[in-house]
Amino acid sequence: MLGLKARDLIGFSFVQLLVHAPLVLFLLWALGTTLTYTPPIMP
């Protein structure tokens, strides 16, 4: 399969995790600050 080893795939996946995890957390925080929380009204 394209001459890739398992070590290459694991390394690439780990780099992707290191790059995307902080990015996703930052975007969740940034977009979360734009929304206002309104609790549901209980009847």
N, CA, C, O and CB atoms as a CASP TS submission, in Angstrom:
PFRMAT TS
TARGET T0000
AUTHOR 0000-0000-0000
METHOD Language model
MODEL 1
PARENT N/A
ATOM      1  N   MET     1       0.850  -1.194   0.000  1.00  0.00           N
ATOM      2  CA  MET     1       0.000   0.000   0.000  1.00  0.00           C
ATOM      3  C   MET     1       0.885   1.243   0.000  1.00  0.00           C
ATOM      4  O   MET     1       1.203   1.785   1.058  1.00  0.00           O
ATOM      5  CB  MET     1      -0.961   0.006   1.231  1.00  0.00           C
ATOM      6  N   LEU     2       1.275   1.686  -1.180  1.00  0.00           N
ATOM      7  CA  LEU     2       2.048   2.913  -1.374  1.00  0.00           C
ATOM      8  C   LEU     2       3.397   2.892  -0.676  1.00  0.00           C
ATOM      9  O   LEU     2       4.017   3.944  -0.523  1.00  0.00           O
ATOM     10  CB  LEU     2       1.261   4.088  -0.888  1.00  0.00           C
ATOM     11  N   GLY     3       3.868   1.742  -0.252  1.00  0.00           N
ATOM     12  CA  GLY     3       5.165   1.661   0.409  1.00  0.00           C
ATOM     13  C   GLY     3       5.205   2.280   1.789  1.00  0.00           C
ATOM     14  O   GLY     3       6.278   2.655   2.262  1.00  0.00           O
ATOM     15  N   LEU     4       4.069   2.395   2.444  1.00  0.00           N
ATOM     16  CA  LEU     4       4.028   2.977   3.783  1.00  0.00           C
ATOM     17  C   LEU     4       4.143   1.882   4.828  1.00  0.00           C
ATOM     18  O   LEU     4       3.646   0.771   4.645  1.00  0.00           O
ATOM     19  CB  LEU     4       2.734   3.784   3.990  1.00  0.00           C
ATOM     20  N   LYS     5       4.788   2.206   5.899  1.00  0.00           N
ATOM     21  CA  LYS     5       4.884   1.277   7.020  1.00  0.00           C
ATOM     22  C   LYS     5       3.876   1.688   8.091  1.00  0.00           C
ATOM     23  O   LYS     5       3.350   2.800   8.072  1.00  0.00           O
ATOM     24  CB  LYS     5       6.332   1.245   7.599  1.00  0.00           C
ATOM     25  N   ALA     6       3.618   0.779   9.018  1.00  0.00           N
ATOM     26  CA  ALA     6       2.686   1.083  10.106  1.00  0.00           C
ATOM     27  C   ALA     6       3.217   2.237  10.947  1.00  0.00           C
ATOM     28  O   ALA     6       2.440   3.052  11.445  1.00  0.00           O
ATOM     29  CB  ALA     6       2.453  -0.162  10.991  1.00  0.00           C
ATOM     30  N   ARG     7       4.540   2.312  11.108  1.00  0.00           N
ATOM     31  CA  ARG     7       5.144   3.389  11.898  1.00  0.00           C
ATOM     32  C   ARG     7       4.871   4.755  11.259  1.00  0.00           C
ATOM     33  O   ARG     7       4.644   5.738  11.964  1.00  0.00           O
ATOM     34  CB  ARG     7       6.665   3.163  12.039  1.00  0.00           C
ATOM     35  N   ASP     8       4.892   4.813   9.926  1.00  0.00           N
ATOM     36  CA  ASP     8       4.615   6.069   9.233  1.00  0.00           C
ATOM     37  C   ASP     8       3.175   6.514   9.475  1.00  0.00           C
ATOM     38  O   ASP     8       2.914   7.693   9.717  1.00  0.00           O
ATOM     39  CB  ASP     8       4.880   5.922   7.725  1.00  0.00           C
ATOM     40  N   LEU     9       2.246   5.567   9.408  1.00  0.00           N
ATOM     41  CA  LEU     9       0.834   5.913   9.597  1.00  0.00           C
ATOM     42  C   LEU     9       0.562   6.360  11.024  1.00  0.00           C
ATOM     43  O   LEU     9      -0.195   7.305  11.247  1.00  0.00           O
ATOM     44  CB  LEU     9      -0.059   4.724   9.245  1.00  0.00           C
ATOM     45  N   ILE    10       1.179   5.682  11.995  1.00  0.00           N
ATOM     46  CA  ILE    10       0.990   6.062  13.393  1.00  0.00           C
ATOM     47  C   ILE    10       1.587   7.437  13.644  1.00  0.00           C
ATOM     48  O   ILE    10       0.985   8.262  14.330  1.00  0.00           O
ATOM     49  CB  ILE    10       1.623   5.020  14.335  1.00  0.00           C
ATOM     50  N   GLY    11       2.771   7.687  13.090  1.00  0.00           N
ATOM     51  CA  GLY    11       3.400   8.996  13.261  1.00  0.00           C
ATOM     52  C   GLY    11       2.568  10.100  12.653  1.00  0.00           C
ATOM     53  O   GLY    11       2.398  11.156  13.261  1.00  0.00           O
ATOM     54  N   PHE    12       2.043   9.870  11.451  1.00  0.00           N
ATOM     55  CA  PHE    12       1.210  10.876  10.797  1.00  0.00           C
ATOM     56  C   PHE    12      -0.059  11.131  11.601  1.00  0.00           C
ATOM     57  O   PHE    12      -0.468  12.279  11.772  1.00  0.00           O
ATOM     58  CB  PHE    12       0.855  10.436   9.371  1.00  0.00           C
ATOM     59  N   SER    13      -0.681  10.065  12.095  1.00  0.00           N
ATOM     60  CA  SER    13      -1.903  10.221  12.889  1.00  0.00           C
ATOM     61  C   SER    13      -1.626  10.983  14.175  1.00  0.00           C
ATOM     62  O   SER    13      -2.445  11.795  14.607  1.00  0.00           O
ATOM     63  CB  SER    13      -2.512   8.853  13.213  1.00  0.00           C
ATOM     64  N   PHE    14      -0.470  10.724  14.792  1.00  0.00           N
ATOM     65  CA  PHE    14      -0.127  11.408  16.035  1.00  0.00           C
ATOM     66  C   PHE    14       0.110  12.888  15.789  1.00  0.00           C
ATOM     67  O   PHE    14      -0.295  13.723  16.598  1.00  0.00           O
ATOM     68  CB  PHE    14       1.109  10.776  16.673  1.00  0.00           C
ATOM     69  N   VAL    15       0.762  13.224  14.683  1.00  0.00           N
ATOM     70  CA  VAL    15       0.985  14.636  14.341  1.00  0.00           C
ATOM     71  C   VAL    15      -0.351  15.323  14.080  1.00  0.00           C
ATOM     72  O   VAL    15      -0.563  16.459  14.504  1.00  0.00           O
ATOM     73  CB  VAL    15       1.913  14.766  13.101  1.00  0.00           C
ATOM     74  N   GLN    16      -1.246  14.635  13.383  1.00  0.00           N
ATOM     75  CA  GLN    16      -2.563  15.212  13.128  1.00  0.00           C
ATOM     76  C   GLN    16      -3.309  15.467  14.435  1.00  0.00           C
ATOM     77  O   GLN    16      -3.972  16.494  14.582  1.00  0.00           O
ATOM     78  CB  GLN    16      -3.386  14.288  12.222  1.00  0.00           C
ATOM     79  N   LEU    17      -3.202  14.540  15.382  1.00  0.00           N
ATOM     80  CA  LEU    17      -3.847  14.715  16.684  1.00  0.00           C
ATOM     81  C   LEU    17      -3.269  15.919  17.414  1.00  0.00           C
ATOM     82  O   LEU    17      -4.013  16.719  17.980  1.00  0.00           O
ATOM     83  CB  LEU    17      -3.687  13.450  17.539  1.00  0.00           C
ATOM     84  N   LEU    18      -1.937  16.051  17.404  1.00  0.00           N
ATOM     85  CA  LEU    18      -1.296  17.175  18.097  1.00  0.00           C
ATOM     86  C   LEU    18      -1.684  18.509  17.476  1.00  0.00           C
ATOM     87  O   LEU    18      -1.800  19.508  18.186  1.00  0.00           O
ATOM     88  CB  LEU    18       0.222  17.017  18.074  1.00  0.00           C
ATOM     89  N   VAL    19      -1.884  18.542  16.168  1.00  0.00           N
ATOM     90  CA  VAL    19      -2.220  19.797  15.496  1.00  0.00           C
ATOM     91  C   VAL    19      -3.693  20.130  15.668  1.00  0.00           C
ATOM     92  O   VAL    19      -4.041  21.278  15.945  1.00  0.00           O
ATOM     93  CB  VAL    19      -1.870  19.719  14.009  1.00  0.00           C
ATOM     94  N   HIS    20      -4.559  19.138  15.505  1.00  0.00           N
ATOM     95  CA  HIS    20      -5.989  19.427  15.457  1.00  0.00           C
ATOM     96  C   HIS    20      -6.657  19.523  16.825  1.00  0.00           C
ATOM     97  O   HIS    20      -7.652  20.235  16.965  1.00  0.00           O
ATOM     98  CB  HIS    20      -6.672  18.381  14.659  1.00  0.00           C
ATOM     99  N   ALA    21      -6.137  18.827  17.838  1.00  0.00           N
ATOM    100  CA  ALA    21      -6.778  18.866  19.155  1.00  0.00           C
ATOM    101  C   ALA    21      -6.794  20.282  19.741  1.00  0.00           C
ATOM    102  O   ALA    21      -7.861  20.729  20.162  1.00  0.00           O
ATOM    103  CB  ALA    21      -6.062  17.917  20.114  1.00  0.00           C
ATOM    104  N   PRO    22      -5.667  21.015  19.793  1.00  0.00           N
ATOM    105  CA  PRO    22      -5.737  22.387  20.310  1.00  0.00           C
ATOM    106  C   PRO    22      -6.574  23.294  19.416  1.00  0.00           C
ATOM    107  O   PRO    22      -7.253  24.197  19.903  1.00  0.00           O
ATOM    108  CB  PRO    22      -4.336  22.965  20.454  1.00  0.00           C
ATOM    109  N   LEU    23      -6.525  23.051  18.105  1.00  0.00           N
ATOM    110  CA  LEU    23      -7.299  23.883  17.180  1.00  0.00           C
ATOM    111  C   LEU    23      -8.795  23.710  17.417  1.00  0.00           C
ATOM    112  O   LEU    23      -9.538  24.692  17.433  1.00  0.00           O
ATOM    113  CB  LEU    23      -6.952  23.535  15.724  1.00  0.00           C
ATOM    114  N   VAL    24      -9.236  22.483  17.598  1.00  0.00           N
ATOM    115  CA  VAL    24     -10.656  22.221  17.845  1.00  0.00           C
ATOM    116  C   VAL    24     -11.085  22.810  19.181  1.00  0.00           C
ATOM    117  O   VAL    24     -12.156  23.409  19.275  1.00  0.00           O
ATOM    118  CB  VAL    24     -10.943  20.709  17.817  1.00  0.00           C
ATOM    119  N   LEU    25     -10.261  22.649  20.217  1.00  0.00           N
ATOM    120  CA  LEU    25     -10.610  23.212  21.519  1.00  0.00           C
ATOM    121  C   LEU    25     -10.687  24.734  21.457  1.00  0.00           C
ATOM    122  O   LEU    25     -11.575  25.333  22.063  1.00  0.00           O
ATOM    123  CB  LEU    25      -9.592  22.780  22.577  1.00  0.00           C
ATOM    124  N   PHE    26      -9.763  25.365  20.730  1.00  0.00           N
ATOM    125  CA  PHE    26      -9.800  26.820  20.594  1.00  0.00           C
ATOM    126  C   PHE    26     -11.044  27.266  19.841  1.00  0.00           C
ATOM    127  O   PHE    26     -11.685  28.243  20.229  1.00  0.00           O
ATOM    128  CB  PHE    26      -8.544  27.323  19.878  1.00  0.00           C
ATOM    129  N   LEU    27     -11.392  26.562  18.771  1.00  0.00           N
ATOM    130  CA  LEU    27     -12.581  26.939  18.006  1.00  0.00           C
ATOM    131  C   LEU    27     -13.849  26.729  18.823  1.00  0.00           C
ATOM    132  O   LEU    27     -14.779  27.531  18.736  1.00  0.00           O
ATOM    133  CB  LEU    27     -12.656  26.136  16.705  1.00  0.00           C
ATOM    134  N   LEU    28     -13.902  25.658  19.619  1.00  0.00           N
ATOM    135  CA  LEU    28     -15.060  25.450  20.489  1.00  0.00           C
ATOM    136  C   LEU    28     -15.200  26.600  21.480  1.00  0.00           C
ATOM    137  O   LEU    28     -16.303  27.091  21.722  1.00  0.00           O
ATOM    138  CB  LEU    28     -14.939  24.113  21.242  1.00  0.00           C
ATOM    139  N   TRP    29     -14.063  27.031  22.055  1.00  0.00           N
ATOM    140  CA  TRP    29     -14.103  28.137  23.012  1.00  0.00           C
ATOM    141  C   TRP    29     -14.506  29.429  22.314  1.00  0.00           C
ATOM    142  O   TRP    29     -15.360  30.163  22.811  1.00  0.00           O
ATOM    143  CB  TRP    29     -12.735  28.308  23.704  1.00  0.00           C
ATOM    144  N   ALA    30     -13.895  29.715  21.159  1.00  0.00           N
ATOM    145  CA  ALA    30     -14.148  30.971  20.457  1.00  0.00           C
ATOM    146  C   ALA    30     -15.596  31.052  19.984  1.00  0.00           C
ATOM    147  O   ALA    30     -16.237  32.093  20.127  1.00  0.00           O
ATOM    148  CB  ALA    30     -13.196  31.118  19.265  1.00  0.00           C
ATOM    149  N   LEU    31     -16.109  29.972  19.427  1.00  0.00           N
ATOM    150  CA  LEU    31     -17.489  29.996  18.948  1.00  0.00           C
ATOM    151  C   LEU    31     -18.474  29.930  20.110  1.00  0.00           C
ATOM    152  O   LEU    31     -19.590  30.439  20.007  1.00  0.00           O
ATOM    153  CB  LEU    31     -17.737  28.835  17.980  1.00  0.00           C
ATOM    154  N   GLY    32     -18.070  29.307  21.213  1.00  0.00           N
ATOM    155  CA  GLY    32     -18.945  29.237  22.382  1.00  0.00           C
ATOM    156  C   GLY    32     -19.147  30.587  23.033  1.00  0.00           C
ATOM    157  O   GLY    32     -20.189  30.829  23.642  1.00  0.00           O
ATOM    158  N   THR    33     -18.163  31.479  22.914  1.00  0.00           N
ATOM    159  CA  THR    33     -18.316  32.808  23.513  1.00  0.00           C
ATOM    160  C   THR    33     -19.269  33.681  22.707  1.00  0.00           C
ATOM    161  O   THR    33     -19.739  34.699  23.215  1.00  0.00           O
ATOM    162  CB  THR    33     -16.958  33.496  23.629  1.00  0.00           C
ATOM    163  N   THR    34     -19.565  33.310  21.467  1.00  0.00           N
ATOM    164  CA  THR    34     -20.467  34.119  20.653  1.00  0.00           C
ATOM    165  C   THR    34     -21.932  33.799  20.938  1.00  0.00           C
ATOM    166  O   THR    34     -22.819  34.558  20.551  1.00  0.00           O
ATOM    167  CB  THR    34     -20.170  33.907  19.176  1.00  0.00           C
ATOM    168  N   LEU    35     -22.188  32.683  21.611  1.00  0.00           N
ATOM    169  CA  LEU    35     -23.564  32.285  21.894  1.00  0.00           C
ATOM    170  C   LEU    35     -23.918  32.649  23.333  1.00  0.00           C
ATOM    171  O   LEU    35     -23.085  32.559  24.235  1.00  0.00           O
ATOM    172  CB  LEU    35     -23.759  30.767  21.652  1.00  0.00           C
ATOM    173  N   THR    36     -25.143  33.053  23.525  1.00  0.00           N
ATOM    174  CA  THR    36     -25.617  33.332  24.877  1.00  0.00           C
ATOM    175  C   THR    36     -26.472  32.154  25.336  1.00  0.00           C
ATOM    176  O   THR    36     -27.267  31.607  24.570  1.00  0.00           O
ATOM    177  CB  THR    36     -26.427  34.676  24.933  1.00  0.00           C
ATOM    178  N   TYR    37     -26.295  31.783  26.577  1.00  0.00           N
ATOM    179  CA  TYR    37     -27.033  30.647  27.114  1.00  0.00           C
ATOM    180  C   TYR    37     -28.337  31.139  27.710  1.00  0.00           C
ATOM    181  O   TYR    37     -28.334  31.981  28.608  1.00  0.00           O
ATOM    182  CB  TYR    37     -26.199  29.889  28.172  1.00  0.00           C
ATOM    183  N   THR    38     -29.451  30.620  27.218  1.00  0.00           N
ATOM    184  CA  THR    38     -30.757  30.921  27.788  1.00  0.00           C
ATOM    185  C   THR    38     -31.344  29.602  28.284  1.00  0.00           C
ATOM    186  O   THR    38     -31.655  28.721  27.483  1.00  0.00           O
ATOM    187  CB  THR    38     -31.707  31.622  26.738  1.00  0.00           C
ATOM    188  N   PRO    39     -31.495  29.464  29.599  1.00  0.00           N
ATOM    189  CA  PRO    39     -32.024  28.203  30.119  1.00  0.00           C
ATOM    190  C   PRO    39     -33.469  27.987  29.662  1.00  0.00           C
ATOM    191  O   PRO    39     -34.205  28.953  29.461  1.00  0.00           O
ATOM    192  CB  PRO    39     -31.944  28.181  31.657  1.00  0.00           C
ATOM    193  N   PRO    40     -33.870  26.744  29.501  1.00  0.00           N
ATOM    194  CA  PRO    40     -35.242  26.467  29.079  1.00  0.00           C
ATOM    195  C   PRO    40     -36.242  26.890  30.155  1.00  0.00           C
ATOM    196  O   PRO    40     -35.964  26.818  31.352  1.00  0.00           O
ATOM    197  CB  PRO    40     -35.410  24.975  28.758  1.00  0.00           C
ATOM    198  N   ILE    41     -37.393  27.325  29.701  1.00  0.00           N
ATOM    199  CA  ILE    41     -38.443  27.768  30.626  1.00  0.00           C
ATOM    200  C   ILE    41     -39.311  26.562  30.979  1.00  0.00           C
ATOM    201  O   ILE    41     -39.936  25.951  30.113  1.00  0.00           O
ATOM    202  CB  ILE    41     -39.311  28.923  29.997  1.00  0.00           C
ATOM    203  N   MET    42     -39.333  26.240  32.255  1.00  0.00           N
ATOM    204  CA  MET    42     -40.141  25.104  32.698  1.00  0.00           C
ATOM    205  C   MET    42     -41.599  25.555  32.865  1.00  0.00           C
ATOM    206  O   MET    42     -41.862  26.578  33.497  1.00  0.00           O
ATOM    207  CB  MET    42     -39.585  24.513  34.037  1.00  0.00           C
ATOM    208  N   PRO    43     -42.532  24.802  32.307  1.00  0.00           N
ATOM    209  CA  PRO    43     -43.951  25.209  32.429  1.00  0.00           C
ATOM    210  C   PRO    43     -44.500  24.994  33.831  1.00  0.00           C
ATOM    211  O   PRO    43     -45.668  25.285  34.088  1.00  0.00           O
ATOM    212  CB  PRO    43     -44.807  24.436  31.433  1.00  0.00           C
TER
END
